[in-house]
Amino acid sequence: MNTPRIRVGVIGAGFVGGALVQLLSDESRHIALLDAATASLEVVGVAVRDAQKPRAGIDPALLTTDALALANREDLDILVELVGGVEPARTYIVAALRRGVSVVTANKALMAECGTELSQIAHEHGADLFYEAAVGGGIPILRALRTSLAGERIERVMGIVNGTTNFVLSKMTSEGSDYDVALAEAQALGYAEADPTADVEAFDAAAKVQILSSLAFGTELSGEEIYREGITGVRAIDVDFARRTGYVIKLLGVAERVGEHGISRRAHPALVPVEHPLASVHGAMNAVFVEGAKSGPLMWLGQGAGGEPTATAVLGDVLHAARNRVSGRHDVPFSVDDRLQSVSAGDIKSVFYISLDVLDEPGVLASVAGIFGNHGVSIQSMEQSGFGDEARLSFVTHSALTQNVHATIDDLAKLESVDSVGACFRVIDGGAA
Ligand SMILES: NC(=O)c1ccc[n+]([C@@H]2O[C@H](COP(=O)([O-])OP(=O)(O)OC[C@H]3O[C@@H](n4cnc5c(N)ncnc54)[C@H](OP(=O)(O)O)[C@@H]3O)[C@@H](O)[C@H]2O)c1
């Protein structure tokens, strides 16, 4: 019997694309790849910006600078997009899908912005669109949600899905460093970009929350506004307060049910109890913690970035698409549950940690406590430390509506005796984040 041949085009040969092409041409994997794909895979072209750059393990004859021509190649079965960003990646993908070519991508920004449209085009043209590596790099979480947990009622998905911010917060925790120092170290080591905005302001984590939520709950894959708070306001003293009280500060991406048809999605820093499995995820590692109604808690941990781990997840998608191609089928995209309503962050209840710098004078505590009371936010514990004419008040509230806590903060900031509101972060407490 003739072994079917599946022709693969790869756009992008950077960290991930370069590692993928090497995995595809690794002789020691040949039998395993053949078996998984039920076909022999042939890389027919690799598109890059600069075809003259030397690239280890890639046959120079495969290189082209015309990515669109590769996407439009008549004999192509699978296009792998590993360029990043929305355009021109979207144009290449649409060109391939419209011709029935299956597409694999690791591009979270693109999927969070155009995923619904692209899934629709893929389905209409009988092609697959897979994007496992878009969340958690090498962690196979999307396929687990899509297949193994397809019949489970998921209550909450909570992840450390951005390695840069986890590296920065881990450094602050282990070394007591300030945010700026930890970020500079992350940049020097290549864990953070020169412009770290997408990571530290939680845009990247929010995009991943959107993708996770679509698979876990059936919300829209793209075009949604996800509530977002970055880590730039986390100070060494907040990390220290957390440590002394049994917590670590993590940037969490959260998607959870609220009542029967409500879904809350958000990305923000939170105090995580040290005994929680997510608290021990250090450095650039990623983890996704899933709570299912019947499965109970589950957690996936692994390399959220890096060429080879990420390429492994991409390769799994390529093999799945190849196998589908051989059997003349494609995966049907998951449907959207129209009954679901997005619950705004202000309507979510949570415990909060709040830190205030105040003038150290009589009556201040009473006026601060009065404002908490005015908004129905009750205080669970309070710590006071003095320095000169000033004092720092650190509160942990009982569970309260986020909008009430924000109104409290607004009013506290107006008090003459309050110099600054230093921190207002959620605390994971029992069921709420
Ligand atoms: N790196 C990770 O750890 C990681 C983890 C998870 C997901 N991802 C995702 O994987 C994707 C690729 O990331 P990466 O880190 O591998 O990026 P990268 O190292 O910057 O590589 C990008 C590649 O795309 C090529 N390229 C850029 N524009 C192009 C164009 N218009 N036409 C053809 N080729 C073009 C570049 O060519 P030149 O080499 O000639 O410049 C380069 O080879 C992104 O979507 C990223 O978000 C990455």
Ligand as a Chemical Component Dictionary entry (heavy atoms), coordinates in Angstrom:
data_LIG
# 
_chem_comp.id                   LIG 
_chem_comp.type                 NON-POLYMER 
_chem_comp.pdbx_formal_charge   0 
_chem_comp.three_letter_code    LIG 
# 
loop_
_chem_comp_atom.comp_id 
_chem_comp_atom.atom_id 
_chem_comp_atom.alt_atom_id 
_chem_comp_atom.type_symbol 
_chem_comp_atom.charge 
_chem_comp_atom.model_Cartn_x 
_chem_comp_atom.model_Cartn_y 
_chem_comp_atom.model_Cartn_z 
_chem_comp_atom.pdbx_ordinal 
LIG N1  N1  N 0  8.622  31.791 21.417 1  
LIG C1  C1  C 0  7.818  31.168 22.249 2  
LIG O1  O1  O 0  8.252  30.657 23.267 3  
LIG C2  C2  C 0  6.334  31.062 21.949 4  
LIG C3  C3  C 0  5.485  30.393 22.867 5  
LIG C4  C4  C 0  4.122  30.261 22.559 6  
LIG C5  C5  C 0  3.637  30.799 21.389 7  
LIG N2  N2  N 1  4.483  31.468 20.532 8  
LIG C6  C6  C 0  3.931  32.034 19.311 9  
LIG O2  O2  O 0  4.581  31.434 18.202 10 
LIG C7  C7  C 0  4.652  32.357 17.140 11 
LIG C8  C8  C 0  6.110  32.479 16.687 12 
LIG O3  O3  O 0  6.890  32.929 17.760 13 
LIG P1  P1  P 0  8.504  32.922 17.710 14 
LIG O4  O4  O 0  8.956  33.192 19.090 15 
LIG O5  O5  O -1 8.997  31.703 17.015 16 
LIG O6  O6  O 0  8.774  34.223 16.808 17 
LIG P2  P2  P 0  10.154 34.697 16.192 18 
LIG O7  O7  O 0  11.310 33.970 16.799 19 
LIG O8  O8  O 0  10.148 36.177 16.221 20 
LIG O9  O9  O 0  10.054 34.202 14.673 21 
LIG C9  C9  C 0  9.187  34.771 13.745 22 
LIG C10 C10 C 0  9.524  34.215 12.376 23 
LIG O10 O10 O 0  8.598  34.738 11.442 24 
LIG C11 C11 C 0  9.299  35.209 10.307 25 
LIG N3  N3  N 0  8.514  36.281 9.704  26 
LIG C12 C12 C 0  8.109  37.444 10.264 27 
LIG N4  N4  N 0  7.351  38.145 9.417  28 
LIG C13 C13 C 0  7.274  37.403 8.299  29 
LIG C14 C14 C 0  6.638  37.577 7.048  30 
LIG N5  N5  N 0  5.913  38.666 6.793  31 
LIG N6  N6  N 0  6.770  36.605 6.109  32 
LIG C15 C15 C 0  7.502  35.496 6.379  33 
LIG N7  N7  N 0  8.118  35.263 7.539  34 
LIG C16 C16 C 0  8.008  36.212 8.495  35 
LIG C17 C17 C 0  10.650 35.660 10.810 36 
LIG O11 O11 O 0  11.587 35.653 9.755  37 
LIG P3  P3  P 0  13.151 36.012 9.992  38 
LIG O12 O12 O 0  13.703 34.851 10.746 39 
LIG O13 O13 O 0  13.714 36.115 8.609  40 
LIG O14 O14 O 0  13.167 37.296 10.770 41 
LIG C18 C18 C 0  10.927 34.572 11.872 42 
LIG O15 O15 O 0  11.523 33.452 11.253 43 
LIG C19 C19 C 0  4.027  33.656 17.664 44 
LIG O16 O16 O 0  2.662  33.699 17.340 45 
LIG C20 C20 C 0  4.172  33.522 19.162 46 
LIG O17 O17 O 0  3.196  34.264 19.889 47 
LIG C21 C21 C 0  5.811  31.608 20.796 48 
# 
loop_
_chem_comp_bond.comp_id 
_chem_comp_bond.atom_id_1 
_chem_comp_bond.atom_id_2 
_chem_comp_bond.value_order 
_chem_comp_bond.pdbx_ordinal 
LIG N1  C1  SING 1  
LIG C1  O1  DOUB 2  
LIG C1  C2  SING 3  
LIG C2  C3  SING 4  
LIG C2  C21 DOUB 5  
LIG C3  C4  DOUB 6  
LIG C4  C5  SING 7  
LIG C5  N2  DOUB 8  
LIG N2  C6  SING 9  
LIG N2  C21 SING 10 
LIG C6  O2  SING 11 
LIG C6  C20 SING 12 
LIG O2  C7  SING 13 
LIG C7  C8  SING 14 
LIG C7  C19 SING 15 
LIG C8  O3  SING 16 
LIG O3  P1  SING 17 
LIG P1  O4  DOUB 18 
LIG P1  O5  SING 19 
LIG P1  O6  SING 20 
LIG O6  P2  SING 21 
LIG P2  O7  DOUB 22 
LIG P2  O8  SING 23 
LIG P2  O9  SING 24 
LIG O9  C9  SING 25 
LIG C9  C10 SING 26 
LIG C10 O10 SING 27 
LIG C10 C18 SING 28 
LIG O10 C11 SING 29 
LIG C11 N3  SING 30 
LIG C11 C17 SING 31 
LIG N3  C12 SING 32 
LIG N3  C16 SING 33 
LIG C12 N4  DOUB 34 
LIG N4  C13 SING 35 
LIG C13 C14 SING 36 
LIG C13 C16 DOUB 37 
LIG C14 N5  SING 38 
LIG C14 N6  DOUB 39 
LIG N6  C15 SING 40 
LIG C15 N7  DOUB 41 
LIG N7  C16 SING 42 
LIG C17 O11 SING 43 
LIG C17 C18 SING 44 
LIG O11 P3  SING 45 
LIG P3  O12 DOUB 46 
LIG P3  O13 SING 47 
LIG P3  O14 SING 48 
LIG C18 O15 SING 49 
LIG C19 O16 SING 50 
LIG C19 C20 SING 51 
LIG C20 O17 SING 52 
# 
